[in-house]
Amino acid sequence: MVVRNLVLVLLFVTVVAPIVLYTDRLGTFKTSSSSRDEFVEDVTTVTLNGHNERLNVLPQESATTVKEPIRIVYSDTSTKSLPNPDDLDLQDTHIAVSGQESRSTRVLSTTDEEEQDQRTNLIREVTDPLEEENDSNEHDTDTTTHKDIGEDTIDADDQADQSSDNASQNTQDMEIKHEQQSTKHEQQTTQTSSKVRKKERIKPDTSIQNDQTPMPDARVRQLKDQIIRAKVYLSLPATRNNPHFTRELRGRMKEVQRVLGDVRKDSELPRNAYDKLKAMEQTLAKGKQLQDDCASVVKKLRAMLHSTEEQLRVHKKQTIFLTQLTAKTIPKGLHCLPLRLTTEYYTLNSSQHDFPNQEKLEDPQLYHYALFSDNVLAAAVVVNSTITYAKDPSKHVFHIVTDRLNYAAMRMWFLANPPGKASIQVQNIEEFTWLNASYSPVLKQLGSQSMIDYYFRAHRANSDSNLKYRNPKYLSILNHLRFYLPEIFPKLNKVLFLDDDIVVKKDLTALWSLDLKGNVNGAVETCGESFHRFDRYLNFSNPLISKNFDPHACGWAYGMNIFDLDQWKRQNITGVYHRWQKLNQDRQLWKLGTLPPGLITFWKRTYPLHRSWHVLGLGYNPNVNQKEIERAAVIHYNGNMKPWLEISIPKYRNYWTRYVDYDHLYLRECNINP
């Protein structure tokens, strides 16, 4: 019995007790292993650009403890599926079972080849765009790649394409490697970002170089520059003290000057131009070696620069003066034409002086045009272009008012060239007996001695520097007749006012049916640009102007205006005009011209028309939108470059010349050509 009990005790000690102890240890291990497996599963599953992939290599646990995992920094886009490393604090656990350790190792290192291929493709998707962008094809396998600037897309493992047997390295070695990679990653990330930013800065310069086109006529410019450099050297003491070099340099200058001549383009240069350029360059190189006083060279260049700037200023002033002079003067052909027409007019019988359809002149049911001009050819173009597009020319009546000198010529032209079925009237401003100095303040001012002195004493100290205000056309009362339309046409309801520097391109009859909403003037506004607002034309430093008008108010254009003469009379527009003209007797409210008083007189009485009715700028702006010109009902050559002058803008001239018959006898006799 005693023996049996002893055997049972020994059996319990040798068999049952180890089983119990082993079972308890196994439970503890499974608890730790389960926690560790969850961590491994989270770490090995990394979201990169929307792909869930498993990491290829993680630290192999070959020691007796499991340490805290290395904290690797990921980008915002690649760490959304990862737990916060700071929340993962694994306690040290003793691994007692080698089989379980082997099982843990297999969890970390086992990946199939399909997953490896997917990871390799993913890395290529990230790295290939940068490699294509990099002109030098730099590639560093340890560098973290950036797909976009400012986005750090970092691989969690730099050894993704190694085989799974490398996973048997010990934990300590892997920890050291990760610490090195973490440090290296921060440095390389900074370097890569810097490279990409630097590349971006360089790229615009490259594009600018690619976009640059060769300078036109570069060789001509180079030859001219050589002449300037040679003149500089000749003026320096070191050159004057060397007679041999001076003779050589002067000889080269003559050769280059002969080559240049009046040449303006490289294509016009002679064949030996390049040889002369090279010889001159060699001579200038000798001169450069002779110069030992840089201060003298700098001083001379500064003097030349100052002299050139002064010459440029003088030439600009001369250009402005000559342009204004050209705009004021009448070409020889246009001076000949009225003389020839006047002679012809007085050879006619008195019965041949009258125009037909005189009964239509005061019919308010017809379409009436007012045109005030002393230019026969310009008036003819306005009438011809208007009739060309009129749907029913017989309902159109043209009222032309001119001065005494051109009255006979104007009548003779339209007697010889009647405007088809349209009616026409030509009047002499001298016949308006009601228009005198006692009635019109502007007429009194234009005849004053101070105004005459202003125009004809060009060197007065107090004269205006702006030459455009000194144009004698402002002395003509024809310019101011637009403010007396009810007096000129007392029986009409509406009149379309036209300048003589316009061309009509569409039928204009729709303007008479427009409802002006109680306004007097229908005009196209010109406030698309800042210099066409009220403060451009009026003196807002004067309290009379600043209290009554808005400096930023929209300006509008004369040239094509529909006037409601009934409203004009009701609102006494002519009286408003007279009052402001009296206030501006000393020209303190505005300078000269008709637009400033027009802006004041029709202030808050102007109805804005659609801009397609009237396109301006063809007399000064070479960049008027071509589509706007094609859509326009009226195009206006406002500015100095009138279409009948040689200084007109060539590409706009054809719109005007198509309405002139240059084969006409009178035009050929006066040598007027397109």
C-alpha positions as CSV (number, residue, x, y, z in Angstrom):
1,M,0.0,0.0,0.0
2,V,2.8,2.3,0.9
3,V,4.5,1.4,-2.3
4,R,1.4,2.1,-4.3
5,N,1.0,5.6,-2.8
6,L,4.6,6.3,-3.5
7,V,4.2,5.3,-7.1
8,L,1.1,7.6,-7.5
9,V,3.0,10.5,-5.9
10,L,6.0,10.1,-8.2
11,L,3.6,9.7,-11.2
12,F,1.8,12.9,-10.2
13,V,5.1,14.8,-9.8
14,T,6.7,13.5,-13.1
15,V,3.6,13.5,-15.3
16,V,0.6,15.5,-14.1
17,A,2.5,18.4,-12.5
18,P,4.5,19.3,-15.7
19,I,1.3,19.1,-17.7
20,V,-0.4,21.6,-15.3
21,L,2.6,23.9,-15.3
22,Y,3.0,23.7,-19.1
23,T,-0.7,24.5,-19.6
24,D,-0.4,27.6,-17.4
25,R,2.7,28.8,-19.2
26,L,1.0,28.2,-22.6
27,G,-2.0,30.3,-21.6
28,T,0.3,33.2,-20.7
29,F,2.2,32.9,-23.9
30,K,-1.0,32.8,-26.0
31,T,-2.2,35.9,-24.5
32,S,1.0,37.8,-25.3
33,S,1.2,36.1,-28.7
34,S,-2.3,37.2,-29.6
35,S,-1.5,40.8,-28.7
36,R,1.7,40.6,-30.7
37,D,0.0,39.0,-33.7
38,E,-2.5,41.9,-33.8
39,F,0.3,44.4,-33.9
40,V,2.2,42.5,-36.6
41,E,-1.0,42.2,-38.7
42,D,-1.5,46.0,-38.4
43,V,2.1,46.9,-39.1
44,T,2.4,44.5,-42.1
45,T,-0.7,45.9,-43.7
46,V,0.2,49.4,-45.1
47,T,-2.1,51.6,-47.2
48,L,0.0,53.2,-49.9
49,N,-1.9,55.3,-52.5
50,G,-5.1,53.3,-51.9
51,H,-3.4,49.8,-52.1
52,N,-3.4,47.5,-49.1
53,E,0.0,45.6,-49.1
54,R,1.9,43.5,-46.7
55,L,5.4,44.5,-45.7
56,N,8.1,42.2,-46.9
57,V,10.5,42.3,-44.0
58,L,10.0,43.0,-40.3
59,P,12.4,42.5,-37.4
60,Q,13.0,38.7,-36.7
61,E,12.6,37.9,-33.0
62,S,15.5,35.7,-32.1
63,A,16.1,37.1,-28.6
64,T,14.3,36.2,-25.4
65,T,12.4,39.5,-25.2
66,V,10.1,41.4,-27.5
67,K,11.0,45.1,-27.5
68,E,8.9,48.1,-28.4
69,P,8.6,48.4,-32.2
70,I,10.6,51.0,-34.1
71,R,8.6,54.1,-34.8
72,I,8.7,54.8,-38.5
73,V,7.2,58.1,-39.8
74,Y,4.7,57.7,-42.6
75,S,2.9,60.3,-44.8
76,D,-0.6,61.3,-44.1
77,T,-1.9,59.4,-47.0
78,S,-0.1,56.2,-46.1
79,T,-0.8,55.9,-42.4
80,K,-4.6,56.2,-42.2
81,S,-4.9,52.5,-41.7
82,L,-2.0,52.2,-39.2
83,P,-2.4,52.5,-35.4
84,N,-0.6,55.2,-33.5
85,P,2.8,53.8,-32.6
86,D,2.7,55.7,-29.3
87,D,-0.3,53.6,-28.3
88,L,1.5,50.3,-28.9
89,D,3.5,49.5,-25.8
90,L,4.3,45.8,-25.7
91,Q,5.5,44.4,-22.4
92,D,8.6,42.2,-22.2
93,T,7.5,38.6,-22.6
94,H,9.8,35.6,-22.1
95,I,9.5,33.2,-25.1
96,A,9.9,29.7,-23.7
97,V,8.7,27.6,-26.6
98,S,10.9,27.4,-29.6
99,G,8.1,26.0,-31.7
100,Q,5.9,29.0,-31.0
101,E,8.9,31.2,-31.8
102,S,9.2,29.5,-35.2
103,R,5.4,30.0,-35.7
104,S,5.8,33.8,-35.0
105,T,8.7,34.0,-37.4
106,R,6.6,32.4,-40.1
107,V,3.9,35.0,-39.5
108,L,6.3,37.8,-40.2
109,S,8.3,36.4,-43.1
110,T,5.8,34.4,-45.2
111,T,4.7,36.2,-48.3
112,D,3.7,34.7,-51.7
113,E,5.3,35.8,-54.9
114,E,2.1,37.4,-56.2
115,E,2.2,39.9,-53.3
116,Q,5.9,40.6,-54.0
117,D,5.1,41.5,-57.6
118,Q,2.3,43.8,-56.5
119,R,4.6,45.6,-54.1
120,T,7.2,45.9,-56.8
121,N,4.7,47.4,-59.2
122,L,3.5,49.8,-56.5
123,I,7.0,51.1,-55.9
124,R,7.5,51.6,-59.6
125,E,4.2,53.6,-59.8
126,V,5.6,55.9,-57.2
127,T,9.2,56.2,-58.5
128,D,8.7,56.2,-62.3
129,P,7.0,59.6,-62.5
130,L,9.9,61.2,-60.6
131,E,12.4,59.4,-62.8
132,E,10.7,60.6,-65.9
133,E,10.7,64.2,-64.6
134,N,14.4,64.0,-63.7
135,D,16.5,64.9,-66.7
136,S,19.7,63.4,-65.2
137,N,18.0,60.1,-64.4
138,E,19.3,60.1,-60.8
139,H,18.3,57.1,-58.9
140,D,19.1,56.3,-55.2
141,T,17.6,53.0,-53.9
142,D,17.8,54.3,-50.3
143,T,16.1,57.6,-51.1
144,T,12.4,58.2,-50.2
145,T,10.6,59.1,-53.5
146,H,8.2,62.0,-53.9
147,K,5.4,61.7,-56.3
148,D,4.2,65.3,-55.9
149,I,5.9,68.3,-54.4
150,G,4.8,68.7,-50.8
151,E,3.6,65.1,-50.6
152,D,5.9,62.7,-48.8
153,T,5.1,59.3,-50.1
154,I,7.6,57.0,-48.2
155,D,8.1,53.3,-48.5
156,A,7.9,51.4,-45.1
157,D,10.6,49.0,-46.3
158,D,13.6,49.8,-48.5
159,Q,14.3,46.1,-49.2
160,A,10.9,45.1,-50.7
161,D,12.5,43.2,-53.5
162,Q,14.7,40.9,-51.4
163,S,13.8,37.2,-50.9
164,S,12.0,36.0,-47.8
165,D,15.1,34.3,-46.4
166,N,16.6,37.7,-45.4
167,A,13.9,37.8,-42.7
168,S,16.0,35.6,-40.4
169,Q,18.3,38.4,-39.2
170,N,18.2,39.1,-35.5
171,T,16.1,41.8,-33.9
172,Q,19.0,43.9,-32.7
173,D,20.5,44.3,-36.1
174,M,17.1,45.3,-37.6
175,E,16.6,47.9,-34.9
176,I,19.9,49.6,-35.7
177,K,19.1,49.5,-39.4
178,H,15.7,51.1,-38.9
179,E,17.2,53.8,-36.8
180,Q,19.8,54.6,-39.5
181,Q,17.1,54.5,-42.2
182,S,14.9,56.9,-40.2
183,T,17.7,59.4,-39.9
184,K,18.7,58.9,-43.5
185,H,15.1,59.3,-44.6
186,E,14.8,62.7,-42.9
187,Q,18.0,64.0,-44.6
188,Q,17.0,62.5,-48.0
189,T,13.5,63.8,-47.8
190,T,14.9,67.3,-47.3
191,Q,17.4,66.9,-50.2
192,T,14.8,65.5,-52.5
193,S,12.3,68.3,-51.8
194,S,15.1,70.8,-52.3
195,K,16.0,69.2,-55.6
196,V,12.4,69.2,-56.8
197,R,11.9,72.8,-55.8
198,K,15.2,73.8,-57.4
199,K,14.1,72.0,-60.6
200,E,10.9,73.9,-60.6
201,R,12.8,77.2,-60.3
202,I,15.1,76.2,-63.2
203,K,12.2,75.0,-65.4
204,P,10.7,78.5,-66.1
205,D,14.2,79.8,-67.1
206,T,14.5,76.9,-69.6
207,S,11.0,77.6,-71.0
208,I,11.9,81.2,-71.4
209,Q,15.1,80.3,-73.3
210,N,13.1,78.0,-75.5
211,D,10.5,80.6,-76.2
212,Q,13.0,83.3,-77.0
213,T,13.1,84.0,-80.7
214,P,16.2,85.4,-82.4
215,M,16.4,89.1,-82.4
216,P,15.4,90.4,-85.8
217,D,18.2,91.9,-87.9
218,A,20.8,91.0,-85.2
219,R,23.7,91.5,-87.5
220,V,22.7,95.1,-88.4
221,R,22.3,95.9,-84.7
222,Q,25.7,94.4,-84.0
223,L,27.4,96.5,-86.7
224,K,25.8,99.6,-85.3
225,D,26.9,98.7,-81.8
226,Q,30.5,98.4,-83.1
227,I,30.3,101.9,-84.5
228,I,29.3,103.2,-81.1
229,R,32.1,101.3,-79.3
230,A,34.6,102.6,-81.8
231,K,33.5,106.2,-81.2
232,V,34.0,105.6,-77.5
233,Y,37.5,104.3,-77.9
234,L,38.5,107.1,-80.2
235,S,37.5,109.7,-77.6
236,L,39.7,108.1,-74.9
237,P,43.3,109.2,-74.1
238,A,44.8,105.8,-74.4
239,T,43.6,105.5,-78.0
240,R,44.6,109.1,-79.0
241,N,48.1,108.3,-77.8
242,N,48.4,105.4,-80.2
243,P,48.3,106.8,-83.7
244,H,48.7,103.4,-85.4
245,F,45.7,102.0,-83.6
246,T,43.7,105.2,-84.2
247,R,44.3,104.9,-88.0
248,E,43.3,101.3,-88.0
249,L,40.1,101.9,-86.0
250,R,39.1,104.8,-88.2
251,G,39.6,102.6,-91.3
252,R,37.5,99.8,-89.8
253,M,34.8,102.4,-89.0
254,K,34.6,103.5,-92.6
255,E,34.4,100.0,-93.8
256,V,31.5,99.1,-91.5
257,Q,29.7,102.4,-92.3
258,R,30.0,101.6,-96.0
259,V,28.6,98.1,-95.4
260,L,25.7,99.5,-93.4
261,G,24.8,102.5,-95.6
262,D,21.0,102.7,-95.5
263,V,20.5,99.0,-94.7
264,R,17.8,98.2,-92.1
265,K,17.6,94.4,-92.5
266,D,20.1,91.6,-92.4
267,S,18.9,90.4,-95.8
268,E,20.0,93.7,-97.3
269,L,23.6,93.4,-96.1
270,P,26.3,92.7,-98.7
271,R,28.1,89.3,-98.7
272,N,31.3,90.7,-97.1
273,A,29.4,92.1,-94.1
274,Y,30.4,89.2,-91.8
275,D,34.1,89.6,-92.7
276,K,33.9,93.3,-91.9
277,L,32.2,92.5,-88.6
278,K,34.9,90.0,-87.6
279,A,37.7,92.4,-88.6
280,M,36.1,95.2,-86.6
281,E,35.6,93.0,-83.6
282,Q,39.3,92.1,-83.6
283,T,40.3,95.8,-83.8
284,L,37.9,96.6,-80.9
285,A,39.5,93.8,-78.9
286,K,42.9,95.5,-79.4
287,G,41.3,98.8,-78.2
288,K,40.0,97.1,-75.1
289,Q,43.5,95.9,-74.2
290,L,44.8,99.4,-74.6
291,Q,42.4,100.9,-72.1
292,D,43.9,101.0,-68.6
293,D,41.6,103.7,-67.1
294,C,38.2,102.2,-66.5
295,A,37.0,105.4,-64.8
296,S,37.4,107.3,-68.1
297,V,35.5,104.7,-70.0
298,V,32.6,104.8,-67.6
299,K,32.6,108.6,-67.6
300,K,32.5,108.7,-71.4
301,L,29.7,106.1,-71.6
302,R,27.7,108.1,-69.1
303,A,28.1,111.3,-71.1
304,M,27.1,109.5,-74.3
305,L,24.0,108.0,-72.5
306,H,23.0,111.4,-71.2
307,S,23.4,112.9,-74.7
308,T,21.4,110.1,-76.3
309,E,18.6,110.6,-73.8
310,E,18.5,114.3,-74.5
311,Q,18.4,113.7,-78.2
312,L,15.6,111.2,-77.7
313,R,13.6,113.7,-75.8
314,V,14.0,116.3,-78.5
315,H,13.1,113.8,-81.2
316,K,9.9,112.8,-79.3
317,K,8.9,116.4,-79.0
318,Q,9.5,117.0,-82.7
319,T,7.5,113.9,-83.6
320,I,4.5,115.2,-81.6
321,F,4.8,118.6,-83.3
322,L,5.1,117.1,-86.8
323,T,2.2,114.7,-86.2
324,Q,0.0,117.6,-85.0
325,L,1.2,119.7,-88.0
326,T,0.3,116.9,-90.4
327,A,-3.1,116.5,-88.9
328,K,-3.8,120.2,-89.2
329,T,-2.6,120.6,-92.8
330,I,-4.5,119.8,-95.9
331,P,-2.9,117.5,-98.5
332,K,-2.2,119.1,-101.8
333,G,-4.8,117.0,-103.6
334,L,-7.6,117.9,-101.1
335,H,-6.7,121.5,-101.5
336,C,-6.9,121.3,-105.2
337,L,-10.2,119.5,-105.3
338,P,-12.4,122.3,-103.8
339,L,-10.7,124.9,-106.0
340,R,-11.4,122.8,-109.1
341,L,-15.0,122.2,-108.0
342,T,-15.6,125.9,-107.1
343,T,-14.4,126.9,-110.5
344,E,-16.7,124.4,-112.1
345,Y,-19.7,125.5,-110.0
346,Y,-19.6,129.1,-111.1
347,T,-19.6,128.1,-114.7
348,L,-23.1,126.6,-114.3
349,N,-26.3,128.4,-115.0
350,S,-28.2,129.6,-111.9
351,S,-31.0,127.1,-112.8
352,Q,-28.5,124.2,-112.4
353,H,-27.5,125.2,-108.8
354,D,-30.6,123.6,-107.1
355,F,-30.9,120.0,-105.7
356,P,-34.0,117.9,-106.4
357,N,-36.5,116.7,-103.7
358,Q,-36.4,120.0,-101.7
359,E,-39.9,119.2,-100.3
360,K,-38.4,116.4,-98.3
361,L,-36.0,118.6,-96.3
362,E,-38.5,119.3,-93.5
363,D,-40.5,116.1,-93.5
364,P,-40.3,114.7,-89.9
365,Q,-41.4,111.2,-91.1
366,L,-38.1,110.7,-93.0
367,Y,-34.6,109.9,-91.7
368,H,-32.6,113.1,-91.4
369,Y,-28.8,113.3,-91.0
370,A,-26.8,116.3,-89.9
371,L,-23.2,116.6,-91.2
372,F,-21.0,119.6,-90.5
373,S,-17.8,119.6,-92.6
374,D,-15.4,121.6,-94.7
375,N,-13.9,118.4,-96.3
376,V,-15.6,117.6,-99.6
377,L,-14.2,114.1,-100.0
378,A,-14.8,113.1,-96.4
379,A,-18.4,114.2,-96.6
380,A,-18.8,112.3,-99.9
381,V,-17.7,109.0,-98.2
382,V,-20.1,109.5,-95.3
383,V,-23.0,110.0,-97.7
384,N,-22.0,107.1,-100.1
385,S,-21.4,104.6,-97.3
386,T,-24.8,105.5,-95.7
387,I,-26.7,105.1,-98.9
388,T,-25.0,101.8,-99.7
389,Y,-26.5,100.1,-96.7
390,A,-29.8,102.0,-96.5
391,K,-32.9,99.8,-97.1
392,D,-34.9,102.6,-98.7
393,P,-32.5,105.4,-99.8
394,S,-35.5,107.6,-100.9
395,K,-36.4,108.1,-97.3
396,H,-33.0,109.4,-96.3
397,V,-32.2,113.1,-96.2
398,F,-28.7,114.6,-95.7
399,H,-28.2,118.1,-94.3
400,I,-24.6,119.3,-94.9
401,V,-23.5,122.6,-93.4
402,T,-20.1,124.0,-94.5
403,D,-18.2,127.2,-94.4
404,R,-18.1,130.0,-97.0
405,L,-14.9,128.8,-98.6
406,N,-16.1,125.3,-99.3
407,Y,-19.8,126.0,-100.0
408,A,-19.6,126.1,-103.8
409,A,-17.3,123.1,-103.9
410,M,-19.5,121.0,-101.7
411,R,-22.6,121.9,-103.8
412,M,-20.8,121.2,-107.0
413,W,-19.6,117.7,-105.8
414,F,-23.1,116.5,-105.0
415,L,-24.6,118.1,-108.0
416,A,-22.2,116.2,-110.1
417,N,-22.5,113.1,-107.9
418,P,-26.0,112.9,-106.6
419,P,-26.7,110.4,-103.8
420,G,-29.1,108.2,-105.8
421,K,-32.7,108.4,-104.6
422,A,-31.7,110.1,-101.3
423,S,-32.2,113.8,-100.8
424,I,-29.4,116.3,-100.0
425,Q,-29.1,119.9,-98.7
426,V,-26.0,121.9,-98.6
427,Q,-26.0,125.1,-96.4
428,N,-23.6,127.9,-95.8
429,I,-23.0,128.7,-92.1
430,E,-22.9,132.4,-93.1
431,E,-26.6,132.2,-93.9
432,F,-27.4,131.5,-90.2
433,T,-27.9,135.2,-89.3
434,W,-29.2,134.2,-85.8
435,L,-25.8,132.7,-85.0
436,N,-23.9,135.8,-83.8
437,A,-21.7,136.8,-81.0
438,S,-24.5,138.4,-79.0
439,Y,-26.4,135.0,-79.0
440,S,-23.5,132.5,-78.9
441,P,-20.9,132.9,-76.1
442,V,-18.6,130.5,-77.9
443,L,-18.7,132.6,-81.0
444,K,-17.7,135.6,-79.0
445,Q,-14.9,133.8,-77.4
446,L,-13.6,132.4,-80.6
447,G,-13.4,135.9,-82.1
448,S,-11.6,137.4,-79.0
449,Q,-8.0,138.6,-79.2
450,S,-6.9,136.4,-76.3
451,M,-8.1,133.3,-78.2
452,I,-6.3,134.4,-81.4
453,D,-3.2,135.0,-79.5
454,Y,-3.5,131.6,-77.9
455,Y,-3.5,129.9,-81.3
456,F,-1.1,132.0,-83.3
457,R,1.5,133.1,-80.8
458,A,3.0,129.7,-80.4
459,H,5.9,130.8,-78.2
460,R,3.9,132.5,-75.5
461,A,5.3,131.5,-72.0
462,N,1.8,130.8,-70.6
463,S,0.7,128.7,-73.6
464,D,-0.4,125.1,-73.1
465,S,2.3,122.5,-73.6
466,N,-0.2,120.0,-75.1
467,L,-0.2,120.8,-78.8
468,K,-3.5,119.1,-79.5
469,Y,-5.3,122.0,-77.8
470,R,-3.6,124.4,-80.2
471,N,-5.3,122.9,-83.3
472,P,-6.9,125.8,-85.2
473,K,-9.9,123.6,-86.0
474,Y,-11.3,124.7,-82.6
475,L,-11.6,128.2,-84.1
476,S,-14.2,126.9,-86.5
477,I,-17.8,127.5,-85.5
478,L,-18.6,124.3,-87.5
479,N,-17.4,122.3,-84.5
480,H,-19.9,123.9,-82.2
481,L,-23.0,123.8,-84.5
482,R,-23.9,120.4,-82.9
483,F,-25.2,122.5,-79.9
484,Y,-27.7,124.4,-82.1
485,L,-29.6,121.5,-83.8
486,P,-33.1,122.7,-82.9
487,E,-32.3,126.2,-84.4
488,I,-30.9,124.7,-87.6
489,F,-33.8,122.1,-88.0
490,P,-36.8,123.7,-86.3
491,K,-39.4,121.4,-87.9
492,L,-37.7,118.0,-87.2
493,N,-38.2,115.7,-84.3
494,K,-35.1,113.5,-84.4
495,V,-31.7,114.0,-86.2
496,L,-28.8,111.6,-86.5
497,F,-25.5,113.6,-86.1
498,L,-22.5,112.2,-88.0
499,D,-18.9,113.3,-88.0
500,D,-17.1,113.5,-91.3
501,D,-14.4,111.0,-90.3
502,I,-16.8,108.0,-90.0
503,V,-17.8,105.2,-92.4
504,V,-21.3,103.6,-92.2
505,K,-21.3,99.8,-92.5
506,K,-25.0,98.9,-91.7
507,D,-28.5,100.3,-92.1
508,L,-29.0,103.0,-89.4
509,T,-32.8,103.4,-89.6
510,A,-33.4,101.5,-86.3
511,L,-31.9,104.4,-84.4
512,W,-35.0,106.6,-85.1
513,S,-37.3,104.0,-83.5
514,L,-35.2,103.8,-80.3
515,D,-36.9,104.9,-77.0
516,L,-34.3,107.2,-75.4
517,K,-36.3,107.1,-72.0
518,G,-36.7,110.9,-71.9
519,N,-33.1,111.6,-72.7
520,V,-31.9,114.0,-75.3
521,N,-28.7,112.3,-76.6
522,G,-28.3,108.6,-77.6
523,A,-24.5,107.7,-77.7
524,V,-22.1,104.9,-77.2
525,E,-20.2,105.1,-73.9
526,T,-16.4,104.9,-73.9
527,C,-15.6,104.1,-70.3
528,G,-14.0,100.8,-71.0
529,E,-10.7,102.6,-70.4
530,S,-9.9,104.9,-67.5
531,F,-8.9,107.8,-69.6
532,H,-12.4,108.1,-71.1
533,R,-14.0,109.2,-67.9
534,F,-15.0,112.7,-66.8
535,D,-11.9,113.4,-64.9
536,R,-9.9,113.1,-68.1
537,Y,-11.7,116.0,-69.7
538,L,-12.8,118.3,-66.9
539,N,-10.9,120.2,-64.2
540,F,-12.1,118.7,-61.0
541,S,-9.9,120.9,-58.9
542,N,-12.4,123.6,-59.7
543,P,-15.3,123.6,-57.2
544,L,-17.9,124.3,-60.0
545,I,-16.9,121.0,-61.6
546,S,-16.3,118.9,-58.5
547,K,-19.7,119.8,-56.9
548,N,-21.8,119.1,-60.0
549,F,-20.1,116.1,-61.6
550,D,-18.7,112.6,-60.9
551,P,-15.0,112.3,-61.9
552,H,-15.5,108.5,-62.5
553,A,-18.7,109.0,-64.6
554,C,-18.7,107.3,-68.0
555,G,-17.7,109.4,-71.0
556,W,-19.4,108.9,-74.3
557,A,-18.4,109.6,-77.9
558,Y,-19.4,112.2,-80.5
559,G,-19.4,110.9,-84.1
560,M,-22.7,109.1,-84.3
561,N,-25.4,110.5,-82.0
562,I,-29.2,110.3,-82.2
563,F,-30.8,113.5,-80.8
564,D,-34.4,113.9,-79.7
565,L,-35.0,117.6,-80.7
566,D,-38.4,117.7,-78.9
567,Q,-36.8,116.8,-75.6
568,W,-33.9,119.2,-76.4
569,K,-36.4,122.1,-76.6
570,R,-38.2,121.0,-73.4
571,Q,-35.1,120.8,-71.4
572,N,-33.5,123.9,-72.9
573,I,-30.2,122.2,-73.7
574,T,-28.9,125.1,-75.7
575,G,-29.4,127.4,-72.7
576,V,-27.4,124.9,-70.5
577,Y,-24.6,124.9,-73.0
578,H,-24.5,128.7,-73.1
579,R,-24.4,129.0,-69.3
580,W,-21.4,126.7,-69.0
581,Q,-19.6,128.3,-71.9
582,K,-19.8,131.7,-70.1
583,L,-18.4,130.1,-66.9
584,N,-15.5,128.7,-68.9
585,Q,-14.4,132.0,-70.5
586,D,-11.0,131.8,-69.0
587,R,-10.7,128.0,-69.8
588,Q,-10.5,127.0,-66.1
589,L,-13.2,124.4,-66.3
590,W,-12.0,122.6,-69.4
591,K,-9.6,123.2,-72.2
592,L,-10.9,123.5,-75.8
593,G,-13.0,121.2,-78.0
594,T,-16.6,120.1,-78.0
595,L,-16.6,116.9,-76.0
596,P,-16.0,118.5,-72.6
597,P,-18.9,120.9,-72.9
598,G,-20.9,118.1,-74.4
599,L,-20.3,115.9,-71.4
600,I,-21.5,118.8,-69.2
601,T,-24.5,119.8,-71.3
602,F,-25.9,116.3,-71.6
603,W,-25.0,115.2,-68.1
604,K,-27.7,112.7,-67.0
605,R,-29.4,113.3,-70.3
606,T,-27.6,110.7,-72.4
607,Y,-29.0,107.2,-73.3
608,P,-26.3,104.6,-73.7
609,L,-26.4,102.8,-77.0
610,H,-24.9,99.3,-77.6
611,R,-21.3,99.6,-78.5
612,S,-21.7,97.8,-81.8
613,W,-23.4,100.9,-83.1
614,H,-20.3,102.9,-83.0
615,V,-16.7,101.6,-82.9
616,L,-13.9,104.2,-82.3
617,G,-10.2,104.4,-82.4
618,L,-9.3,103.8,-86.1
619,G,-7.5,107.1,-86.2
620,Y,-5.0,106.4,-83.4
621,N,-5.2,102.7,-82.3
622,P,-3.7,100.0,-84.5
623,N,-5.1,97.3,-82.2
624,V,-8.8,97.8,-82.5
625,N,-10.5,94.4,-82.3
626,Q,-11.2,93.1,-85.8
627,K,-14.4,91.4,-84.8
628,E,-15.8,94.6,-83.4
629,I,-15.0,96.4,-86.6
630,E,-16.9,93.8,-88.6
631,R,-19.9,93.9,-86.3
632,A,-20.0,97.7,-86.2
633,A,-22.7,99.8,-87.7
634,V,-20.3,102.9,-87.8
635,I,-16.5,103.0,-87.6
636,H,-14.9,106.2,-86.5
637,Y,-11.4,107.4,-87.5
638,N,-11.1,109.7,-84.4
639,G,-7.5,110.8,-83.8
640,N,-4.8,112.4,-86.0
641,M,-4.4,109.5,-88.4
642,K,-7.3,110.3,-90.7
643,P,-7.9,108.0,-93.6
644,W,-7.3,110.7,-96.2
645,L,-3.9,111.5,-94.8
646,E,-0.6,109.7,-95.6
647,I,-0.1,109.0,-91.8
648,S,-3.3,106.9,-91.7
649,I,-3.2,103.4,-90.3
650,P,-2.8,101.2,-93.5
651,K,-4.9,98.3,-92.4
652,Y,-7.9,100.5,-91.7
653,R,-7.6,102.7,-94.8
654,N,-9.4,100.3,-97.1
655,Y,-12.7,100.7,-95.2
656,W,-12.7,104.3,-96.3
657,T,-11.2,104.2,-99.7
658,R,-13.7,101.7,-101.1
659,Y,-16.3,104.5,-101.1
660,V,-14.1,106.9,-103.2
661,D,-14.1,106.7,-107.0
662,Y,-10.4,107.4,-107.7
663,D,-11.2,107.3,-111.4
664,H,-13.4,110.4,-111.2
665,L,-12.3,113.2,-113.4
666,Y,-11.9,115.7,-110.6
667,L,-9.8,113.3,-108.5
668,R,-7.5,112.4,-111.3
669,E,-7.0,116.1,-112.2
670,C,-6.0,116.8,-108.6
671,N,-3.8,113.7,-108.5
672,I,-5.7,112.1,-105.6
673,N,-4.7,108.4,-105.4
674,P,-5.6,105.6,-102.9
